[in-house]
Amino acid sequence: MEIKPPLHVWLVMLFGLYVMELVLWSRVCEGRPVARSTNTRQRLTKGALCLLAVALYAGCCFRLFRSVSKLSEAHRLAQQSFRDDLVRLQPRADQLFVIWGGNFPYEAFQLPTQAQPAASEIQLLGLGVGNHEPFVQNRLRSFGIEDLYQSFYTREDVFLIGNDSNNRRLVQYIQEHYQTRVEVTTVFKGMTFTVSKVRKLL
């Protein structure tokens, strides 16, 4: 995928080059012996050019600063919403929350500026092609789970974090592979993720 920077980014870079050239030009001119009146006039000219360059540069950067500020505020609100959801959910260390795809805000759970995750009591497991990896298998063994898909409807301490579309696929998968009819009910709906429980139909 090729992503081209917008026009204002190119303008910022060009003005940055212009400012560097202006600084170098001013240093070269300072080494030349000139008359006092000429020197004063050159200083005024260089000062005006510098002010003009700074004003144009600030104008180009204003849009970038505003975009960064909005993005930062959005991430801050998302992080706060995620923490509020965790407080409402009150997960326990003996509960396993299986995540389907990108239906969980990983970027809020593990911030890039912090070594520790936002919560240590919630036990997470990704549902995907890596289910046979040693890390996943060790996590399943620690919960005494031999078959993850059967544990969804045979155990009360295994929950699913997903959306309606993925939940329907899971219901179909369990029915086709285990000849068992199940339903998925929402047990917690937060602002950032939804927790469901899979139950066997009688």
Backbone bond lengths (Angstrom), bond angles and torsions (degrees), N, CA, C in turn:
res aa  C-N    CA-C-N  psi(-1)  N-CA   C-N-CA  omega(-1)  CA-C   N-CA-C  phi
1 M - - - 1.451 - - 1.526 109.32 -
2 E 1.311 116.41 130.18 1.460 121.58 179.86 1.514 109.09 -106.47
3 I 1.334 115.92 122.64 1.454 121.64 -179.65 1.514 108.22 -115.49
4 K 1.321 117.30 118.63 1.457 121.78 179.91 1.523 109.40 -95.40
5 P 1.337 117.31 134.70 1.465 119.59 179.47 1.523 110.30 -64.98
6 P 1.328 117.63 147.72 1.471 120.33 177.50 1.519 111.38 -68.40
7 L 1.337 115.08 170.12 1.457 121.24 -174.17 1.530 112.17 -60.45
8 H 1.347 117.55 -40.02 1.458 118.49 -176.21 1.528 112.34 -66.34
9 V 1.333 117.28 -25.61 1.471 119.59 176.48 1.522 110.10 -69.04
10 W 1.348 116.10 -42.27 1.464 119.52 177.46 1.530 110.39 -63.15
11 L 1.327 116.84 -38.97 1.464 119.53 179.18 1.519 111.96 -63.83
12 V 1.314 116.83 -39.79 1.464 120.16 177.78 1.525 110.96 -62.33
13 M 1.317 116.69 -42.50 1.464 119.91 179.36 1.526 111.23 -66.05
14 L 1.334 117.16 -40.73 1.462 119.98 179.53 1.521 111.74 -65.45
15 F 1.315 116.77 -41.04 1.456 119.25 177.95 1.523 111.42 -67.93
16 G 1.333 116.74 -31.73 1.462 119.25 174.93 1.518 111.22 -63.63
17 L 1.323 116.48 -42.97 1.462 119.84 175.88 1.525 111.48 -63.77
18 Y 1.329 115.87 -38.14 1.461 119.32 179.64 1.523 110.96 -64.05
19 V 1.311 116.91 -41.78 1.474 120.47 179.14 1.519 110.61 -63.69
20 M 1.322 117.33 -40.75 1.472 119.70 178.41 1.524 110.84 -64.20
21 E 1.333 116.94 -42.47 1.463 120.11 177.47 1.521 111.07 -62.91
22 L 1.318 117.27 -37.94 1.458 121.29 179.77 1.520 110.91 -65.93
23 V 1.328 116.39 -39.92 1.469 120.28 178.02 1.516 110.64 -65.36
24 L 1.321 116.94 -44.98 1.469 120.08 178.51 1.520 111.02 -63.39
25 W 1.318 117.56 -40.69 1.463 121.18 179.02 1.520 111.73 -63.61
26 S 1.327 116.36 -38.93 1.463 119.53 179.83 1.526 111.36 -67.49
27 R 1.348 117.07 -35.22 1.466 119.63 178.10 1.519 111.25 -68.08
28 V 1.326 116.82 -37.85 1.468 120.14 178.32 1.522 110.28 -65.25
29 C 1.320 116.07 -41.58 1.461 120.06 -178.67 1.516 111.99 -68.69
30 E 1.323 117.81 -28.72 1.458 120.14 -179.66 1.521 111.88 -68.27
31 G 1.306 117.80 -25.95 1.458 120.37 -178.99 1.516 114.27 -81.32
32 R 1.337 117.96 -7.92 1.459 120.64 -178.15 1.530 110.12 -92.68
33 P 1.326 117.75 137.70 1.465 119.87 176.37 1.526 110.29 -75.44
34 V 1.332 116.27 120.18 1.458 121.77 -179.58 1.515 109.15 -132.79
35 A 1.303 115.43 163.53 1.454 120.50 178.91 1.513 110.35 -69.86
36 R 1.374 115.57 160.60 1.459 120.08 -176.57 1.527 111.52 -63.01
37 S 1.346 117.89 -44.58 1.462 121.31 -178.78 1.526 110.98 -64.64
38 T 1.326 114.56 -41.66 1.468 118.52 178.02 1.516 111.04 -64.88
39 N 1.342 115.79 -40.01 1.461 120.62 179.66 1.518 110.97 -62.98
40 T 1.334 117.72 -41.32 1.467 120.94 178.34 1.519 111.17 -65.30
41 R 1.323 115.69 -42.12 1.455 119.91 179.33 1.532 110.91 -64.02
42 Q 1.324 116.67 -40.32 1.457 119.97 178.86 1.521 111.10 -65.90
43 R 1.323 116.71 -38.35 1.464 118.93 178.62 1.517 111.06 -63.87
44 L 1.321 116.18 -42.37 1.465 119.23 177.83 1.526 110.93 -63.43
45 T 1.347 114.97 -41.46 1.465 118.57 179.02 1.522 111.44 -63.79
46 K 1.332 115.95 -44.47 1.465 119.51 179.59 1.523 110.80 -65.90
47 G 1.333 116.12 -38.46 1.464 118.59 177.77 1.512 112.27 -63.44
48 A 1.335 116.27 -42.40 1.470 119.92 178.91 1.525 110.85 -65.08
49 L 1.333 116.18 -41.03 1.464 119.18 179.00 1.527 111.26 -65.27
50 C 1.325 115.02 -39.17 1.474 118.44 178.94 1.524 110.84 -65.01
51 L 1.332 116.39 -43.52 1.464 119.80 178.23 1.519 111.36 -62.44
52 L 1.333 116.41 -41.38 1.456 120.36 178.06 1.526 111.19 -62.79
53 A 1.340 115.80 -44.31 1.462 119.83 179.78 1.525 111.21 -64.02
54 V 1.348 116.27 -41.77 1.463 119.86 179.12 1.532 110.67 -64.18
55 A 1.351 116.41 -41.30 1.463 119.63 179.73 1.523 111.25 -63.88
56 L 1.325 117.00 -44.53 1.466 119.95 178.79 1.527 111.25 -66.30
57 Y 1.314 116.01 -39.72 1.472 120.76 179.18 1.531 110.51 -63.90
58 A 1.345 115.83 -43.34 1.464 119.62 179.44 1.524 110.69 -64.59
59 G 1.347 116.46 -37.79 1.456 119.09 177.91 1.515 112.47 -62.88
60 C 1.320 116.24 -40.14 1.469 120.05 178.72 1.527 110.95 -70.15
61 C 1.332 116.12 -36.32 1.466 119.61 -177.08 1.526 112.44 -77.66
62 F 1.330 116.60 -20.76 1.468 119.13 -176.12 1.532 111.29 -58.30
63 R 1.326 115.89 -41.99 1.464 119.68 179.81 1.524 111.04 -64.73
64 L 1.326 116.28 -38.99 1.463 119.51 178.04 1.522 110.83 -66.65
65 F 1.332 116.67 -43.92 1.465 120.20 179.21 1.527 110.77 -61.05
66 R 1.326 116.43 -39.99 1.452 120.01 -179.88 1.529 110.69 -66.52
67 S 1.334 117.45 -40.40 1.470 120.53 178.64 1.520 111.16 -65.10
68 V 1.337 115.65 -42.88 1.466 119.35 178.96 1.520 111.02 -65.01
69 S 1.316 116.31 -39.15 1.458 120.39 178.90 1.522 111.50 -63.84
70 K 1.346 117.23 -43.13 1.455 120.53 178.01 1.530 111.31 -64.30
71 L 1.326 116.34 -41.73 1.458 120.12 179.68 1.522 111.01 -64.79
72 S 1.325 116.47 -41.85 1.459 120.58 178.14 1.514 111.52 -62.63
73 E 1.323 117.25 -41.71 1.460 120.72 178.79 1.524 111.29 -66.15
74 A 1.334 116.52 -38.54 1.467 119.76 178.41 1.529 110.94 -63.98
75 H 1.341 116.69 -41.75 1.467 119.95 177.86 1.523 111.32 -66.33
76 R 1.324 116.61 -36.82 1.462 119.71 179.56 1.528 110.51 -65.36
77 L 1.336 116.93 -43.35 1.456 120.44 178.18 1.528 111.65 -65.44
78 A 1.344 116.43 -39.80 1.465 120.00 178.11 1.522 111.12 -63.77
79 Q 1.330 116.81 -40.72 1.458 120.38 178.25 1.520 111.08 -64.37
80 Q 1.327 117.08 -41.31 1.459 120.51 178.55 1.523 111.29 -66.31
81 S 1.339 116.92 -40.55 1.456 120.48 177.99 1.523 111.13 -63.90
82 F 1.339 116.12 -39.48 1.459 119.86 179.04 1.526 111.14 -64.41
83 R 1.318 117.20 -42.69 1.468 120.48 178.84 1.534 110.55 -65.09
84 D 1.318 116.60 -37.73 1.464 119.18 176.75 1.526 110.81 -64.43
85 D 1.333 117.16 -39.17 1.467 120.30 177.62 1.525 111.13 -63.25
86 L 1.318 117.43 -40.37 1.461 120.11 179.14 1.525 111.43 -65.04
87 V 1.321 116.38 -38.36 1.464 119.74 177.99 1.526 110.34 -64.34
88 R 1.332 117.01 -40.73 1.465 120.74 178.59 1.524 112.07 -70.21
89 L 1.331 117.16 -37.95 1.462 120.86 -178.45 1.519 112.12 -69.99
90 Q 1.315 117.21 -39.46 1.467 123.14 -177.60 1.534 111.94 51.54
91 P 1.330 117.65 62.41 1.471 119.92 -179.33 1.527 111.46 -69.72
92 R 1.319 115.05 150.64 1.466 120.69 177.76 1.527 109.61 -109.91
93 A 1.310 115.80 158.49 1.462 120.73 -177.72 1.523 112.11 -69.10
94 D 1.348 118.15 -20.38 1.464 120.85 179.47 1.525 112.34 -92.87
95 Q 1.329 117.68 10.93 1.458 122.01 176.82 1.525 109.35 -109.83
96 L 1.325 115.98 141.18 1.464 121.67 -179.73 1.531 108.78 -112.20
97 F 1.327 115.37 127.10 1.460 121.43 179.07 1.536 108.19 -111.75
98 V 1.316 115.38 111.59 1.460 122.01 -178.05 1.528 108.01 -92.26
99 I 1.327 115.89 127.11 1.460 121.75 -175.26 1.518 109.87 -103.75
100 W 1.323 115.61 128.62 1.462 121.03 176.89 1.529 108.19 -97.67
101 G 1.323 115.90 112.43 1.465 121.33 174.59 1.515 113.50 60.51
102 G 1.326 115.48 -139.24 1.450 121.11 -176.68 1.511 113.48 -95.58
103 N 1.330 118.04 34.45 1.460 121.57 -178.30 1.520 112.87 -90.67
104 F 1.314 116.32 18.74 1.463 121.56 178.39 1.519 107.92 -135.98
105 P 1.338 119.14 136.38 1.473 120.75 -176.70 1.528 111.98 -77.69
106 Y 1.315 116.03 80.17 1.461 120.11 179.95 1.530 111.52 -59.80
107 E 1.350 117.01 -35.34 1.455 120.04 -177.05 1.514 111.67 -66.50
108 A 1.330 118.07 -22.95 1.458 121.15 175.42 1.524 111.45 -89.90
109 F 1.333 116.70 -27.66 1.468 120.53 -179.89 1.523 111.47 -72.79
110 Q 1.330 117.03 -39.67 1.466 121.55 -179.69 1.521 108.20 -126.52
111 L 1.328 116.75 97.78 1.454 121.00 -178.99 1.519 110.47 -74.75
112 P 1.317 118.45 143.82 1.472 120.54 -178.44 1.524 113.55 -66.97
113 T 1.331 117.37 -19.73 1.462 120.34 -177.98 1.518 112.90 -95.32
114 Q 1.350 117.82 1.65 1.456 121.05 -178.31 1.518 109.75 -128.21
115 A 1.330 115.52 139.29 1.459 120.21 -179.21 1.520 111.73 -77.03
116 Q 1.334 117.43 -30.32 1.449 121.27 -177.90 1.525 110.45 -98.92
117 P 1.339 117.81 146.33 1.472 120.24 177.72 1.517 111.31 -69.48
118 A 1.327 115.49 170.44 1.464 120.19 -178.30 1.522 112.10 -67.70
119 A 1.328 118.06 -25.30 1.462 122.01 179.20 1.517 108.90 -146.51
120 S 1.309 116.08 137.06 1.462 120.80 -179.45 1.522 112.81 -103.35
121 E 1.347 117.93 -13.73 1.456 119.84 -176.32 1.517 113.20 -84.31
122 I 1.330 118.12 -21.69 1.460 120.01 -178.72 1.528 110.04 -81.76
123 Q 1.344 116.03 128.64 1.463 122.55 -179.04 1.528 108.47 -99.39
124 L 1.332 116.35 116.02 1.460 121.88 -174.74 1.528 111.14 -111.46
125 L 1.323 114.82 150.14 1.462 121.30 176.02 1.522 108.33 -147.21
126 G 1.321 116.71 126.91 1.457 120.88 179.88 1.509 111.46 -81.59
127 L 1.316 116.10 134.97 1.459 121.64 178.21 1.519 108.09 -98.31
128 G 1.338 116.66 112.73 1.459 119.52 -177.22 1.505 111.42 -176.69
129 V 1.328 114.80 -157.61 1.464 120.52 -175.49 1.529 112.25 -71.39
130 G 1.329 117.34 -14.25 1.467 119.97 -178.67 1.507 114.15 -90.65
131 N 1.338 118.49 19.35 1.463 121.23 -176.89 1.525 112.66 -65.48
132 H 1.334 117.54 -20.37 1.464 119.97 -178.20 1.529 112.14 -96.32
133 E 1.307 117.48 4.37 1.457 120.36 178.85 1.523 110.19 -72.85
134 P 1.348 117.88 152.44 1.479 120.76 -177.34 1.525 113.52 -56.82
135 F 1.330 117.74 -38.98 1.465 119.12 -179.03 1.523 111.48 -61.51
136 V 1.345 115.77 -44.81 1.460 120.01 -179.59 1.517 110.34 -66.73
137 Q 1.316 116.96 -42.17 1.464 120.33 -179.33 1.526 111.20 -65.04
138 N 1.317 117.15 -37.64 1.461 119.93 176.96 1.523 111.37 -65.03
139 R 1.327 116.60 -39.07 1.461 119.66 178.02 1.533 110.51 -64.92
140 L 1.340 117.16 -41.05 1.458 120.19 178.33 1.521 111.39 -65.18
141 R 1.333 117.09 -40.96 1.461 120.04 179.10 1.521 111.47 -64.94
142 S 1.336 116.35 -35.15 1.465 118.86 179.27 1.527 111.76 -64.62
143 F 1.332 116.82 -24.63 1.458 120.96 175.93 1.525 112.11 -97.34
144 G 1.310 117.51 0.05 1.454 120.80 -179.05 1.507 113.52 71.14
145 I 1.330 117.20 33.37 1.463 122.23 -177.40 1.527 109.32 -103.49
146 E 1.314 116.68 125.15 1.460 121.48 176.00 1.524 111.73 -97.22
147 D 1.311 116.68 -39.36 1.459 122.03 179.08 1.526 107.55 -124.96
148 L 1.331 116.26 112.74 1.457 120.33 -175.12 1.517 111.89 -64.05
149 Y 1.336 117.60 -41.59 1.461 120.24 -175.77 1.520 111.92 -69.66
150 Q 1.305 117.54 -35.85 1.461 119.54 176.06 1.522 111.45 -70.48
151 S 1.325 115.47 -31.33 1.469 118.44 -178.97 1.526 111.72 -65.99
152 F 1.342 117.15 -22.02 1.461 119.40 178.95 1.526 111.32 -58.54
153 Y 1.333 117.14 -40.70 1.460 119.47 -174.98 1.529 113.35 -110.89
154 T 1.335 117.85 -1.89 1.463 119.64 177.36 1.521 113.02 -104.55
155 R 1.318 117.30 -14.15 1.465 120.04 -178.62 1.521 109.93 -123.32
156 E 1.327 115.07 147.96 1.457 121.17 -178.70 1.522 112.74 -92.06
157 D 1.322 117.49 -5.98 1.465 119.97 -176.46 1.525 112.38 -105.87
158 V 1.331 117.51 11.01 1.458 122.36 178.48 1.526 108.55 -114.16
159 F 1.332 115.79 122.25 1.462 121.56 -177.36 1.525 109.60 -121.52
160 L 1.328 114.99 165.14 1.452 121.46 -177.08 1.528 109.36 -123.52
161 I 1.332 115.59 131.79 1.459 121.76 173.41 1.527 107.14 -108.87
162 G 1.328 116.15 110.85 1.461 120.11 -176.97 1.518 110.53 -161.73
163 N 1.315 115.46 -162.42 1.459 120.73 176.39 1.530 108.88 -125.39
164 D 1.323 116.38 175.89 1.474 120.64 -174.71 1.522 112.44 -61.23
165 S 1.337 116.97 -39.90 1.461 119.88 -178.13 1.528 111.27 -64.21
166 N 1.326 116.30 -46.81 1.464 119.80 179.68 1.526 111.75 -68.66
167 N 1.316 116.96 -34.17 1.464 119.94 178.66 1.531 111.03 -64.00
168 R 1.330 116.69 -38.38 1.470 119.22 177.58 1.524 110.77 -64.87
169 R 1.317 116.88 -37.16 1.470 119.37 177.43 1.524 111.23 -65.16
170 L 1.328 115.74 -38.81 1.467 118.90 178.99 1.523 110.73 -65.11
171 V 1.319 117.17 -41.49 1.467 120.79 177.74 1.532 110.48 -59.96
172 Q 1.319 116.56 -43.36 1.459 120.70 178.88 1.526 111.30 -65.68
173 Y 1.331 116.22 -40.44 1.468 120.37 -179.56 1.539 110.65 -63.18
174 I 1.317 116.94 -46.03 1.468 120.38 -178.86 1.530 110.33 -65.06
175 Q 1.323 117.12 -38.38 1.459 119.62 179.84 1.527 111.34 -66.83
176 E 1.344 117.43 -38.66 1.459 120.13 -178.08 1.521 112.72 -77.01
177 H 1.326 118.28 -35.64 1.458 120.72 -174.21 1.529 113.79 -95.88
178 Y 1.328 117.24 -24.10 1.466 119.79 -178.51 1.531 112.38 -120.74
179 Q 1.345 116.27 4.00 1.465 121.46 -179.00 1.526 111.05 47.73
180 T 1.312 115.10 45.03 1.461 121.50 -178.79 1.522 109.05 -131.22
181 R 1.317 115.66 128.87 1.455 120.96 178.18 1.530 109.01 -89.77
182 V 1.329 114.62 126.89 1.464 120.19 -178.87 1.525 108.63 -132.23
183 E 1.318 114.97 166.28 1.448 121.92 173.50 1.527 108.82 -134.26
184 V 1.314 115.21 152.71 1.459 121.18 -179.28 1.523 108.24 -112.62
185 T 1.313 116.10 122.30 1.461 121.39 179.52 1.524 109.14 -118.37
186 T 1.311 115.27 143.81 1.464 121.43 -179.89 1.525 109.25 -80.82
187 V 1.327 115.63 125.69 1.467 120.82 178.11 1.523 111.77 -107.76
188 F 1.337 116.90 -16.58 1.467 120.58 176.81 1.514 108.04 -155.08
189 K 1.323 115.98 129.55 1.467 121.24 177.73 1.523 107.74 -126.65
190 G 1.304 115.63 108.47 1.451 120.97 178.62 1.517 111.37 -103.22
191 M 1.307 114.70 -174.14 1.457 119.90 178.69 1.516 112.18 -78.66
192 T 1.349 117.38 -22.72 1.465 120.58 -174.30 1.524 113.51 -115.62
193 F 1.319 118.81 -20.87 1.470 120.56 177.88 1.520 109.14 -158.30
194 T 1.341 114.70 162.60 1.467 122.19 -177.97 1.516 109.22 -125.23
195 V 1.317 116.39 133.47 1.470 122.76 179.79 1.529 108.34 -108.17
196 S 1.332 115.05 132.13 1.468 120.96 -179.58 1.515 110.64 -125.44
197 K 1.343 115.10 161.46 1.459 121.79 176.37 1.523 108.53 -124.74
198 V 1.321 115.31 132.47 1.461 121.29 178.62 1.530 108.75 -94.03
199 R 1.306 116.60 125.90 1.473 121.25 -178.09 1.523 109.69 -126.87
200 K 1.314 114.41 145.34 1.463 121.71 -179.51 1.524 109.55 -78.71
201 L 1.326 115.38 134.75 1.453 120.75 177.56 1.509 110.22 -83.40
202 L 1.330 117.42 135.12 1.455 121.62 -179.66 1.526 110.51 -83.90
